[in-house]
């Protein structure tokens, strides 16, 4: 497959900016590899796996809100 042209790269960047928000997270050294390996074993991308985990946590919390620790 030929590399993307400058016009294609620009179009993709424009699409991504218009349709997605970015969140940068930090994890302990080595944890990224662990998460990536697990995601691949599940047949998912790292991004897809993290989004699925976040969505699942939100749904669980809707059913059983976290304890109030105040």
mmCIF file of the C-alpha atoms, coordinates in Angstrom:
data_MODEL
# 
_entry.id   MODEL 
# 
loop_
_atom_site.group_PDB 
_atom_site.id 
_atom_site.type_symbol 
_atom_site.label_atom_id 
_atom_site.label_alt_id 
_atom_site.label_comp_id 
_atom_site.label_asym_id 
_atom_site.label_entity_id 
_atom_site.label_seq_id 
_atom_site.pdbx_PDB_ins_code 
_atom_site.Cartn_x 
_atom_site.Cartn_y 
_atom_site.Cartn_z 
_atom_site.occupancy 
_atom_site.B_iso_or_equiv 
_atom_site.pdbx_formal_charge 
_atom_site.auth_seq_id 
_atom_site.auth_comp_id 
_atom_site.auth_asym_id 
_atom_site.auth_atom_id 
_atom_site.pdbx_PDB_model_num 
ATOM 1  C CA . UNK A 1 1  ? 0.000   0.000   0.000  1.00 0.00 ? 1  UNK A CA 1 
ATOM 2  C CA . UNK A 1 2  ? 1.359   3.415   -0.939 1.00 0.00 ? 2  UNK A CA 1 
ATOM 3  C CA . UNK A 1 3  ? 1.932   5.952   1.820  1.00 0.00 ? 3  UNK A CA 1 
ATOM 4  C CA . UNK A 1 4  ? -0.835  8.495   2.327  1.00 0.00 ? 4  UNK A CA 1 
ATOM 5  C CA . UNK A 1 5  ? -0.467  11.698  0.353  1.00 0.00 ? 5  UNK A CA 1 
ATOM 6  C CA . UNK A 1 6  ? -0.240  15.055  2.110  1.00 0.00 ? 6  UNK A CA 1 
ATOM 7  C CA . UNK A 1 7  ? -3.837  15.751  1.038  1.00 0.00 ? 7  UNK A CA 1 
ATOM 8  C CA . UNK A 1 8  ? -5.016  12.448  2.538  1.00 0.00 ? 8  UNK A CA 1 
ATOM 9  C CA . UNK A 1 9  ? -3.144  13.132  5.777  1.00 0.00 ? 9  UNK A CA 1 
ATOM 10 C CA . UNK A 1 10 ? -4.697  16.608  5.964  1.00 0.00 ? 10 UNK A CA 1 
ATOM 11 C CA . UNK A 1 11 ? -8.183  15.213  5.302  1.00 0.00 ? 11 UNK A CA 1 
ATOM 12 C CA . UNK A 1 12 ? -7.790  12.566  8.016  1.00 0.00 ? 12 UNK A CA 1 
ATOM 13 C CA . UNK A 1 13 ? -6.518  15.159  10.510 1.00 0.00 ? 13 UNK A CA 1 
ATOM 14 C CA . UNK A 1 14 ? -9.484  17.432  9.715  1.00 0.00 ? 14 UNK A CA 1 
ATOM 15 C CA . UNK A 1 15 ? -11.941 14.535  10.133 1.00 0.00 ? 15 UNK A CA 1 
ATOM 16 C CA . UNK A 1 16 ? -10.374 13.456  13.435 1.00 0.00 ? 16 UNK A CA 1 
ATOM 17 C CA . UNK A 1 17 ? -10.469 17.005  14.813 1.00 0.00 ? 17 UNK A CA 1 
ATOM 18 C CA . UNK A 1 18 ? -14.121 17.436  13.826 1.00 0.00 ? 18 UNK A CA 1 
ATOM 19 C CA . UNK A 1 19 ? -15.332 14.062  15.135 1.00 0.00 ? 19 UNK A CA 1 
ATOM 20 C CA . UNK A 1 20 ? -13.168 13.024  18.086 1.00 0.00 ? 20 UNK A CA 1 
ATOM 21 C CA . UNK A 1 21 ? -11.830 14.408  21.347 1.00 0.00 ? 21 UNK A CA 1 
ATOM 22 C CA . UNK A 1 22 ? -8.405  13.309  22.529 1.00 0.00 ? 22 UNK A CA 1 
ATOM 23 C CA . UNK A 1 23 ? -7.501  12.284  26.057 1.00 0.00 ? 23 UNK A CA 1 
ATOM 24 C CA . UNK A 1 24 ? -3.908  11.597  27.006 1.00 0.00 ? 24 UNK A CA 1 
ATOM 25 C CA . UNK A 1 25 ? -3.403  9.234   29.936 1.00 0.00 ? 25 UNK A CA 1 
ATOM 26 C CA . UNK A 1 26 ? -0.297  8.153   31.800 1.00 0.00 ? 26 UNK A CA 1 
ATOM 27 C CA . UNK A 1 27 ? 0.254   4.661   33.164 1.00 0.00 ? 27 UNK A CA 1 
ATOM 28 C CA . UNK A 1 28 ? 3.076   3.059   35.116 1.00 0.00 ? 28 UNK A CA 1 
ATOM 29 C CA . UNK A 1 29 ? 6.104   1.919   33.121 1.00 0.00 ? 29 UNK A CA 1 
ATOM 30 C CA . UNK A 1 30 ? 5.306   -1.429  31.500 1.00 0.00 ? 30 UNK A CA 1 
ATOM 31 C CA . UNK A 1 31 ? 1.545   -1.152  31.995 1.00 0.00 ? 31 UNK A CA 1 
ATOM 32 C CA . UNK A 1 32 ? 0.935   0.069   28.446 1.00 0.00 ? 32 UNK A CA 1 
ATOM 33 C CA . UNK A 1 33 ? 2.467   -3.135  27.096 1.00 0.00 ? 33 UNK A CA 1 
ATOM 34 C CA . UNK A 1 34 ? 0.340   -5.228  29.461 1.00 0.00 ? 34 UNK A CA 1 
ATOM 35 C CA . UNK A 1 35 ? -2.859  -3.447  28.420 1.00 0.00 ? 35 UNK A CA 1 
ATOM 36 C CA . UNK A 1 36 ? -1.937  -3.580  24.720 1.00 0.00 ? 36 UNK A CA 1 
ATOM 37 C CA . UNK A 1 37 ? -1.219  -7.324  24.909 1.00 0.00 ? 37 UNK A CA 1 
ATOM 38 C CA . UNK A 1 38 ? -4.526  -7.972  26.673 1.00 0.00 ? 38 UNK A CA 1 
ATOM 39 C CA . UNK A 1 39 ? -6.437  -5.846  24.161 1.00 0.00 ? 39 UNK A CA 1 
ATOM 40 C CA . UNK A 1 40 ? -4.867  -7.762  21.253 1.00 0.00 ? 40 UNK A CA 1 
ATOM 41 C CA . UNK A 1 41 ? -5.826  -11.083 22.861 1.00 0.00 ? 41 UNK A CA 1 
ATOM 42 C CA . UNK A 1 42 ? -9.398  -9.754  22.963 1.00 0.00 ? 42 UNK A CA 1 
ATOM 43 C CA . UNK A 1 43 ? -9.153  -8.828  19.271 1.00 0.00 ? 43 UNK A CA 1 
ATOM 44 C CA . UNK A 1 44 ? -9.328  -5.101  20.010 1.00 0.00 ? 44 UNK A CA 1 
ATOM 45 C CA . UNK A 1 45 ? -7.127  -2.075  19.481 1.00 0.00 ? 45 UNK A CA 1 
ATOM 46 C CA . UNK A 1 46 ? -5.705  -0.358  22.548 1.00 0.00 ? 46 UNK A CA 1 
ATOM 47 C CA . UNK A 1 47 ? -8.041  2.589   21.955 1.00 0.00 ? 47 UNK A CA 1 
ATOM 48 C CA . UNK A 1 48 ? -11.060 0.346   21.454 1.00 0.00 ? 48 UNK A CA 1 
ATOM 49 C CA . UNK A 1 49 ? -10.269 -1.670  24.578 1.00 0.00 ? 49 UNK A CA 1 
ATOM 50 C CA . UNK A 1 50 ? -9.860  1.435   26.755 1.00 0.00 ? 50 UNK A CA 1 
ATOM 51 C CA . UNK A 1 51 ? -13.088 2.972   25.412 1.00 0.00 ? 51 UNK A CA 1 
ATOM 52 C CA . UNK A 1 52 ? -14.946 -0.292  26.073 1.00 0.00 ? 52 UNK A CA 1 
ATOM 53 C CA . UNK A 1 53 ? -13.579 -0.440  29.631 1.00 0.00 ? 53 UNK A CA 1 
ATOM 54 C CA . UNK A 1 54 ? -14.628 3.158   30.313 1.00 0.00 ? 54 UNK A CA 1 
ATOM 55 C CA . UNK A 1 55 ? -18.120 2.547   28.911 1.00 0.00 ? 55 UNK A CA 1 
ATOM 56 C CA . UNK A 1 56 ? -18.491 -0.616  31.027 1.00 0.00 ? 56 UNK A CA 1 
ATOM 57 C CA . UNK A 1 57 ? -17.427 1.252   34.188 1.00 0.00 ? 57 UNK A CA 1 
ATOM 58 C CA . UNK A 1 58 ? -19.909 4.055   33.502 1.00 0.00 ? 58 UNK A CA 1 
ATOM 59 C CA . UNK A 1 59 ? -22.734 1.531   32.996 1.00 0.00 ? 59 UNK A CA 1 
ATOM 60 C CA . UNK A 1 60 ? -21.825 -0.294  36.252 1.00 0.00 ? 60 UNK A CA 1 
ATOM 61 C CA . UNK A 1 61 ? -21.785 3.000   38.142 1.00 0.00 ? 61 UNK A CA 1 
ATOM 62 C CA . UNK A 1 62 ? -25.214 3.924   36.773 1.00 0.00 ? 62 UNK A CA 1 
ATOM 63 C CA . UNK A 1 63 ? -26.593 0.697   38.261 1.00 0.00 ? 63 UNK A CA 1 
ATOM 64 C CA . UNK A 1 64 ? -24.670 0.981   41.528 1.00 0.00 ? 64 UNK A CA 1 
ATOM 65 C CA . UNK A 1 65 ? -23.221 4.441   42.174 1.00 0.00 ? 65 UNK A CA 1 
ATOM 66 C CA . UNK A 1 66 ? -19.807 4.478   43.857 1.00 0.00 ? 66 UNK A CA 1 
ATOM 67 C CA . UNK A 1 67 ? -19.772 4.828   47.644 1.00 0.00 ? 67 UNK A CA 1 
ATOM 68 C CA . UNK A 1 68 ? -19.595 8.368   48.988 1.00 0.00 ? 68 UNK A CA 1 
ATOM 69 C CA . UNK A 1 69 ? -16.217 8.578   50.713 1.00 0.00 ? 69 UNK A CA 1 
ATOM 70 C CA . UNK A 1 70 ? -16.714 12.031  52.232 1.00 0.00 ? 70 UNK A CA 1 
# 
